[in-house]
Amino acid sequence: MVEVNGSYEANIWYSFDDNTKTEVVTEKVTYCDVIKLKYRDPDCMDDHDVLVEVLQQPNCIEAVISPNGNKIIVHVEREFLVEVIGETKVCVVTHPGGCDCDDDEWGHGIDDDEFEDLNPDFLLGEEE
C-alpha cells in the first residue's frame, strides 16, 4: 500500500438574501489516501522509488446544503497513478541448442516500404 498525503483549497461561492448578496467560503482540505497496489512483487528487494502522478486534480462532483442548513456538504473526486519501482529477481530459461524460430515471427521485421515515408530531415531544425 502507498499513502498519498496532500491538501487542496475548496472555494464555495454562494448567494443568500433572495440572491441579492454573495459570499465566498474558502477551506483548506487535507487528505491521506491509502492506495492498494494491483500487483506487488514478493521478490522485490527494495521499494525506495515511489512515483505518484496526479491524473485528475480535485474536482467538485456535488455540493448540497446540509439538512439542518448550517453546513455545505461537498463531494470531491481526485485520481492518482502510483508506481513502486524496485529491483527484483528474474529467472531466464536458456536453450543450449538455440531457438528454432525466425525473427519475423516476433513481428520486428522491417520492409523497405516502411522507409519510403520517412522524412530524412525530421531531426534537422534550429538549435536552441
MDTraj code that builds the backbone (N, CA, C; nanometers):
import mdtraj as md
import numpy as np

residues = "MET VAL GLU VAL ASN GLY SER TYR GLU ALA ASN ILE TRP TYR SER PHE ASP ASP ASN THR LYS THR GLU VAL VAL THR GLU LYS VAL THR TYR CYS ASP VAL ILE LYS LEU LYS TYR ARG ASP PRO ASP CYS MET ASP ASP HIS ASP VAL LEU VAL GLU VAL LEU GLN GLN PRO ASN CYS ILE GLU ALA VAL ILE SER PRO ASN GLY ASN LYS ILE ILE VAL HIS VAL GLU ARG GLU PHE LEU VAL GLU VAL ILE GLY GLU THR LYS VAL CYS VAL VAL THR HIS PRO GLY GLY CYS ASP CYS ASP ASP ASP GLU TRP GLY HIS GLY ILE ASP ASP ASP GLU PHE GLU ASP LEU ASN PRO ASP PHE LEU LEU GLY GLU GLU GLU".split()
xyz = np.array([
    [0.0842, -0.1182, 0.0000],
    [0.0000, 0.0000, 0.0000],
    [0.0885, 0.1243, 0.0000],
    [0.0372, 0.2291, -0.0605],
    [0.1067, 0.3570, -0.0672],
    [0.0136, 0.4636, -0.0122],
    [0.0682, 0.5501, 0.0722],
    [-0.0095, 0.6619, 0.1266],
    [0.0216, 0.7877, 0.0485],
    [-0.0809, 0.8582, 0.0041],
    [-0.0647, 0.9857, -0.0648],
    [-0.1268, 1.0925, 0.0240],
    [-0.0423, 1.1830, 0.0732],
    [-0.0884, 1.2920, 0.1589],
    [-0.0841, 1.4217, 0.0808],
    [-0.1797, 1.5074, 0.1039],
    [-0.1807, 1.6362, 0.0363],
    [-0.2919, 1.7240, 0.0877],
    [-0.3074, 1.8343, 0.0198],
    [-0.4150, 1.9266, 0.0561],
    [-0.4561, 2.0055, -0.0676],
    [-0.5749, 2.0593, -0.0627],
    [-0.6242, 2.1477, -0.1672],
    [-0.7155, 2.2492, -0.1014],
    [-0.7416, 2.3544, -0.1728],
    [-0.8279, 2.4600, -0.1212],
    [-0.9618, 2.4548, -0.1935],
    [-1.0693, 2.4494, -0.1161],
    [-1.2039, 2.4487, -0.1736],
    [-1.2633, 2.5881, -0.1580],
    [-1.3068, 2.6461, -0.2673],
    [-1.3715, 2.7773, -0.2671],
    [-1.5174, 2.7585, -0.3061],
    [-1.6069, 2.7964, -0.2163],
    [-1.7502, 2.7805, -0.2411],
    [-1.8133, 2.9187, -0.2474],
    [-1.8711, 2.9479, -0.3620],
    [-1.9356, 3.0769, -0.3834],
    [-2.0856, 3.0540, -0.3767],
    [-2.1519, 3.1234, -0.2891],
    [-2.2959, 3.1032, -0.2725],
    [-2.3662, 3.2380, -0.2591],
    [-2.4972, 3.2352, -0.2809],
    [-2.5774, 3.3572, -0.2680],
    [-2.6787, 3.3387, -0.1555],
    [-2.7241, 3.4516, -0.1007],
    [-2.8242, 3.4482, 0.0057],
    [-2.9034, 3.5778, 0.0014],
    [-2.9976, 3.5924, 0.0928],
    [-3.0838, 3.7114, 0.0969],
    [-3.1585, 3.7283, -0.0355],
    [-3.2273, 3.6213, -0.0774],
    [-3.3003, 3.6206, -0.2050],
    [-3.2098, 3.6543, -0.3233],
    [-3.0921, 3.5969, -0.3226],
    [-2.9923, 3.6156, -0.4288],
    [-2.9483, 3.7602, -0.4466],
    [-2.9551, 3.8401, -0.3412],
    [-2.9101, 3.9796, -0.3509],
    [-2.7678, 3.9961, -0.3002],
    [-2.7179, 3.8983, -0.2264],
    [-2.5814, 3.9053, -0.1734],
    [-2.5108, 3.7733, -0.2029],
    [-2.3793, 3.7832, -0.2208],
    [-2.2989, 3.6623, -0.2420],
    [-2.1802, 3.6641, -0.1473],
    [-2.1265, 3.5467, -0.1282],
    [-2.0096, 3.5336, -0.0419],
    [-1.9302, 3.4112, -0.0864],
    [-1.8013, 3.4141, -0.0564],
    [-1.7138, 3.3014, -0.0879],
    [-1.6576, 3.2461, 0.0425],
    [-1.6716, 3.1165, 0.0588],
    [-1.6136, 3.0486, 0.1743],
    [-1.4961, 2.9666, 0.1236],
    [-1.3811, 2.9813, 0.1883],
    [-1.2615, 2.9074, 0.1496],
    [-1.2205, 2.8164, 0.2643],
    [-1.1913, 2.6929, 0.2300],
    [-1.1465, 2.5990, 0.3327],
    [-1.0351, 2.5123, 0.2767],
    [-0.9289, 2.4965, 0.3549],
    [-0.8195, 2.4077, 0.3160],
    [-0.8560, 2.2669, 0.3613],
    [-0.8510, 2.1735, 0.2667],
    [-0.8867, 2.0347, 0.2940],
    [-0.7598, 1.9504, 0.2837],
    [-0.7282, 1.8783, 0.3891],
    [-0.6146, 1.7864, 0.3847],
    [-0.6680, 1.6447, 0.3678],
    [-0.5881, 1.5606, 0.3041],
    [-0.6313, 1.4230, 0.2811],
    [-0.5129, 1.3278, 0.2940],
    [-0.5435, 1.2053, 0.3214],
    [-0.4468, 1.0961, 0.3241],
    [-0.5156, 0.9777, 0.2569],
    [-0.4794, 0.9521, 0.1324],
    [-0.5386, 0.8416, 0.0570],
    [-0.4457, 0.7205, 0.0638],
    [-0.4998, 0.6072, 0.1006],
    [-0.4246, 0.4818, 0.1010],
    [-0.4602, 0.4082, -0.0277],
    [-0.3593, 0.3862, -0.1113],
    [-0.3812, 0.3246, -0.2417],
    [-0.3241, 0.1835, -0.2388],
    [-0.4105, 0.0869, -0.2644],
    [-0.3667, -0.0524, -0.2708],
    [-0.3070, -0.0776, -0.4083],
    [-0.1962, -0.1477, -0.4115],
    [-0.1306, -0.1786, -0.5372],
    [-0.1950, -0.3019, -0.5989],
    [-0.2145, -0.2983, -0.7317],
    [-0.2741, -0.4130, -0.8012],
    [-0.1809, -0.5328, -0.7964],
    [-0.0513, -0.5055, -0.8085],
    [0.0451, -0.6142, -0.8131],
    [0.1630, -0.5765, -0.7258],
    [0.2006, -0.6634, -0.6369],
    [0.3161, -0.6409, -0.5501],
    [0.4071, -0.7610, -0.5659],
    [0.5271, -0.7388, -0.6179],
    [0.6225, -0.8464, -0.6416],
    [0.6794, -0.8940, -0.5081],
    [0.6545, -1.0189, -0.4701],
    [0.7064, -1.0672, -0.3419],
    [0.8585, -1.0783, -0.3402],
    [0.9213, -1.0837, -0.4585],
    [1.0668, -1.0937, -0.4646],
    [1.1342, -0.9579, -0.4743],
    [1.0583, -0.8515, -0.4634],
    [1.1145, -0.7166, -0.4742],
    [1.2108, -0.6934, -0.3580],
    [1.3329, -0.6509, -0.3902],
    [1.4354, -0.6331, -0.2876],
    [1.4253, -0.4984, -0.2178],
    [1.3724, -0.4002, -0.2846],
    [1.3542, -0.2691, -0.2224],
    [1.2395, -0.1979, -0.2925],
    [1.1889, -0.0969, -0.2284],
    [1.0823, -0.0163, -0.2891],
    [1.1058, 0.1301, -0.2542],
    [1.2295, 0.1726, -0.2803],
    [1.2679, 0.3084, -0.2438],
    [1.2094, 0.4137, -0.3369],
    [1.1801, 0.3774, -0.4591],
    [1.1278, 0.4744, -0.5553],
    [0.9774, 0.4558, -0.5707],
    [0.9040, 0.5547, -0.5262],
    [0.7591, 0.5548, -0.5412],
    [0.7233, 0.6782, -0.6220],
    [0.6603, 0.6581, -0.7368],
    [0.6195, 0.7690, -0.8223],
    [0.4685, 0.7839, -0.8144],
    [0.4247, 0.9063, -0.7890],
    [0.2817, 0.9353, -0.7840],
    [0.2535, 1.0452, -0.8849],
    [0.1600, 1.0202, -0.9732],
    [0.1206, 1.1191, -1.0733],
    [-0.0271, 1.1509, -1.0530],
    [-0.0574, 1.2795, -1.0526],
    [-0.1966, 1.3218, -1.0391],
    [-0.2611, 1.3121, -1.1766],
    [-0.3584, 1.2230, -1.1891],
    [-0.4306, 1.2087, -1.3156],
    [-0.5472, 1.3060, -1.3239],
    [-0.6072, 1.3363, -1.2092],
    [-0.7182, 1.4320, -1.2058],
    [-0.7064, 1.5162, -1.0798],
    [-0.7012, 1.6468, -1.0990],
    [-0.6984, 1.7394, -0.9856],
    [-0.8304, 1.7283, -0.9097],
    [-0.8319, 1.7688, -0.7819],
    [-0.9592, 1.7653, -0.7081],
    [-1.0686, 1.8393, -0.7848],
    [-1.1832, 1.7729, -0.7994],
    [-1.2923, 1.8253, -0.8799],
    [-1.4231, 1.8039, -0.8045],
    [-1.5048, 1.9095, -0.7946],
    [-1.6318, 1.9006, -0.7229],
    [-1.7321, 1.8204, -0.8050],
    [-1.7873, 1.7174, -0.7426],
    [-1.8894, 1.6349, -0.8056],
    [-2.0279, 1.6861, -0.7683],
    [-2.0434, 1.7224, -0.6397],
    [-2.1743, 1.7646, -0.5910],
    [-2.1548, 1.8525, -0.4684],
    [-2.2369, 1.9547, -0.4557],
    [-2.2377, 2.0406, -0.3368],
    [-2.3830, 2.0642, -0.2974],
    [-2.4162, 2.0316, -0.1722],
    [-2.5530, 2.0484, -0.1224],
    [-2.5482, 2.1098, 0.0171],
    [-2.6565, 2.1748, 0.0533],
    [-2.6697, 2.2297, 0.1881],
    [-2.7180, 2.1169, 0.2788],
    [-2.6573, 2.1074, 0.3966],
    [-2.6948, 2.0010, 0.4904],
    [-2.8410, 2.0157, 0.5310],
    [-2.9037, 1.9069, 0.5770],
    [-3.0460, 1.9116, 0.6131],
    [-3.0804, 2.0184, 0.7174],
    [-2.9896, 2.0427, 0.8122],
    [-3.0208, 2.1455, 0.9125],
    [-2.9820, 2.2859, 0.8653],
    [-2.9200, 2.2982, 0.7479],
    [-2.8953, 2.4279, 0.6866],
    [-2.7744, 2.5043, 0.7362],
    [-2.6894, 2.4425, 0.8181],
    [-2.5750, 2.5178, 0.8702],
    [-2.4413, 2.4768, 0.8085],
    [-2.4411, 2.3824, 0.7150],
    [-2.3175, 2.3381, 0.6511],
    [-2.3410, 2.3149, 0.5024],
    [-2.2310, 2.3176, 0.4280],
    [-2.2337, 2.2821, 0.2865],
    [-2.1552, 2.1525, 0.2729],
    [-2.2189, 2.0512, 0.2188],
    [-2.1546, 1.9208, 0.2013],
    [-2.1054, 1.9126, 0.0569],
    [-1.9752, 1.8926, 0.0417],
    [-1.9134, 1.8910, -0.0905],
    [-1.8516, 1.7536, -0.1143],
    [-1.8835, 1.6933, -0.2291],
    [-1.8234, 1.5663, -0.2695],
    [-1.7196, 1.5974, -0.3771],
    [-1.5964, 1.5570, -0.3508],
    [-1.4846, 1.5879, -0.4398],
    [-1.4201, 1.4572, -0.4839],
    [-1.3792, 1.4517, -0.6117],
    [-1.3054, 1.3350, -0.6597],
    [-1.1671, 1.3788, -0.7044],
    [-1.0724, 1.2868, -0.6947],
    [-0.9361, 1.3077, -0.7427],
    [-0.8826, 1.1711, -0.7818],
    [-0.7809, 1.1692, -0.8672],
    [-0.7312, 1.0413, -0.9174],
    [-0.5795, 1.0452, -0.9254],
    [-0.5170, 0.9368, -0.8794],
    [-0.3716, 0.9260, -0.8797],
    [-0.3283, 0.7985, -0.9513],
    [-0.2069, 0.8032, -1.0057],
    [-0.1406, 0.6847, -1.0583],
    [-0.0176, 0.6640, -0.9721],
    [-0.0025, 0.5451, -0.9148],
    [0.1096, 0.5168, -0.8254],
    [0.1912, 0.4027, -0.8838],
    [0.3231, 0.4222, -0.8889],
    [0.4141, 0.3170, -0.9330],
    [0.5226, 0.2999, -0.8276],
    [0.5486, 0.1766, -0.7906],
    [0.6578, 0.1450, -0.6991],
    [0.7658, 0.0783, -0.7822],
    [0.8856, 0.1354, -0.7780],
    [0.9953, 0.0860, -0.8605],
    [1.1019, 0.0274, -0.7686],
    [1.1439, -0.0931, -0.7975],
    [1.2473, -0.1576, -0.7177],
    [1.3123, -0.2693, -0.7961],
    [1.4174, -0.3239, -0.7381],
    [1.4867, -0.4348, -0.8020],
    [1.4133, -0.5640, -0.7708],
    [1.4219, -0.6565, -0.8630],
    [1.3584, -0.7865, -0.8425],
    [1.4453, -0.8950, -0.9043],
    [1.4087, -1.0162, -0.8809],
    [1.4801, -1.1302, -0.9383],
    [1.4048, -1.1774, -1.0622],
    [1.4806, -1.2167, -1.1634],
    [1.4210, -1.2705, -1.2851],
    [1.4907, -1.4017, -1.3169],
    [1.4138, -1.5027, -1.3452],
    [1.4685, -1.6324, -1.3846],
    [1.4493, -1.6460, -1.5354],
    [1.5591, -1.6659, -1.6077],
    [1.5536, -1.6764, -1.7530],
    [1.5958, -1.8169, -1.7931],
    [1.5119, -1.8828, -1.8705],
    [1.5430, -2.0168, -1.9196],
    [1.6182, -2.0024, -2.0510],
    [1.7299, -2.0725, -2.0628],
    [1.8063, -2.0688, -2.1874],
    [1.7964, -2.2046, -2.2552],
    [1.8046, -2.2023, -2.3868],
    [1.8019, -2.3250, -2.4657],
    [1.9403, -2.3427, -2.5272],
    [2.0180, -2.4402, -2.4795],
    [2.1545, -2.4581, -2.5315],
    [2.1582, -2.4819, -2.6819],
    [2.0576, -2.5448, -2.7364],
    [2.0554, -2.5729, -2.8799],
    [2.0068, -2.4553, -2.9626],
    [1.9678, -2.3479, -2.8979],
    [1.9167, -2.2321, -2.9701],
    [1.7665, -2.2378, -2.9845],
    [1.7159, -2.1455, -3.0592],
    [1.5719, -2.1336, -3.0789],
    [1.5423, -2.1616, -3.2259],
    [1.4360, -2.2320, -3.2535],
    [1.4041, -2.2675, -3.3913],
    [1.3013, -2.1734, -3.4538],
    [1.2987, -2.0500, -3.4082],
    [1.2022, -1.9551, -3.4650],
    [1.2753, -1.8472, -3.5440],
    [1.2071, -1.7927, -3.6431],
    [1.2624, -1.6839, -3.7225],
    [1.2342, -1.5514, -3.6545],
    [1.3169, -1.4517, -3.6859],
    [1.2942, -1.3178, -3.6309],
    [1.1614, -1.2604, -3.6776],
    [1.1161, -1.3011, -3.7960],
    [0.9900, -1.2487, -3.8485],
    [0.8710, -1.2890, -3.7624],
    [0.8835, -1.4005, -3.6911],
    [0.7741, -1.4445, -3.6055],
    [0.7481, -1.3463, -3.4914],
    [0.8475, -1.2676, -3.4564],
    [0.8331, -1.1710, -3.3467],
    [0.7725, -1.0402, -3.3945],
    [0.7574, -1.0229, -3.5231],
    [0.6958, -0.9015, -3.5748],
    [0.7889, -0.7819, -3.5790],
    [0.9200, -0.8065, -3.5757],
    [1.0154, -0.6957, -3.5775],
    [1.0767, -0.6744, -3.7152],
    [1.0318, -0.7490, -3.8136],
    [1.0857, -0.7331, -3.9472],
    [1.0442, -0.5992, -4.0072],
    [1.1372, -0.5349, -4.0782],
    [1.1092, -0.4042, -4.1384],
    [1.1225, -0.4179, -4.2894],
    [1.0205, -0.3744, -4.3594],
    [1.0215, -0.3777, -4.5055],
    [1.0766, -0.2465, -4.5588],
    [1.1245, -0.2500, -4.6842],
    [1.1722, -0.1279, -4.7484],
    [1.0599, -0.0269, -4.7655],
    [0.9369, -0.0749, -4.7764],
    [0.8228, 0.0159, -4.7927],
    [0.8073, 0.1084, -4.6719],
    [0.8449, 0.0610, -4.5544],
    [0.8308, 0.1428, -4.4343],
    [0.9267, 0.2612, -4.4346],
    [1.0395, 0.2487, -4.5053],
    [1.1365, 0.3569, -4.5105],
    [1.0990, 0.4651, -4.6113],
    [1.0108, 0.4346, -4.7060],
    [0.9746, 0.5309, -4.8099],
    [0.9068, 0.6549, -4.7535],
    [0.8274, 0.6393, -4.6486],
    [0.7533, 0.7521, -4.5926],
    [0.8337, 0.8323, -4.4910],
    [0.9561, 0.7930, -4.4625],
    [1.0361, 0.8651, -4.3633],
    [1.0864, 0.9972, -4.4195],
    [1.0832, 1.0994, -4.3381],
    [1.1382, 1.2294, -4.3740],
    [1.2806, 1.2339, -4.3200],
    [1.3823, 1.2363, -4.4057],
    [1.5205, 1.2328, -4.3573],
    [1.5604, 1.3603, -4.2831],
    [1.4848, 1.4676, -4.2975],
    [1.5194, 1.5940, -4.2330],
    [1.4413, 1.6179, -4.1042],
    [1.3762, 1.5164, -4.0497],
    [1.2907, 1.5404, -3.9341],
    [1.3711, 1.5806, -3.8102],
    [1.4982, 1.5476, -3.8047],
    [1.5800, 1.5874, -3.6903],
    [1.6459, 1.7230, -3.7104],
    [1.6469, 1.7709, -3.8325],
    [1.7096, 1.8997, -3.8589],
    [1.6165, 2.0116, -3.8166],
    [1.6720, 2.1108, -3.7547],
    [1.5923, 2.2245, -3.7102],
    [1.6854, 2.3283, -3.6510],
    [1.6268, 2.4304, -3.5960],
    [1.7078, 2.5349, -3.5360],
    [1.7623, 2.4880, -3.4027],
    [1.8874, 2.5230, -3.3779],
    [1.9472, 2.4887, -3.2497],
    [1.9033, 2.5899, -3.1464],
    [1.8843, 2.5420, -3.0261],
    [1.8420, 2.6324, -2.9182],
    [1.9620, 2.6887, -2.8469],
])
top = md.Topology()
chain = top.add_chain()
for i, resn in enumerate(residues, 1):
    res = top.add_residue(resn, chain, resSeq=i)
    for name in ("N", "CA", "C"):
        top.add_atom(name, md.element.get_by_symbol(name[0]), res)
traj = md.Trajectory(xyz[None], top)
